[in-house]
Amino acid sequence: MNEKKRYSKRYCRYTEAKLEFIDYKDIEMLKYSLSERYKIMPRRLTGNTKKWQERVEVAIKRARHMALIPYIIDTKNVVDNPFKIG
């Protein structure tokens, strides 16, 4: 008997906030849709509706173009172990 896993219902934070548009200059709001390496997270993880996910993507791309959000992260600093001997 396979039991299906129950996941909590994800909701669109932009629909709940009743926003009219997403400002590309509001980095704190855009960080909810970015991973720790500043990649755009998909809808299935964020719970955004299709309409708002498209608007978020446009806003993130504009913020990247204006150099408010980096395109890539320096992974060398993330991977290096400061406690490594030798």
Protein Blocks (a to p, Z undefined) as FASTA:
>chain_A
ZZdddddddddfklmnopabdcfklmmlmmmmpcfkopacdfklnopafklmmmmmmmmm
mmmmnopacfbdcfklmmpcfkbgZZ
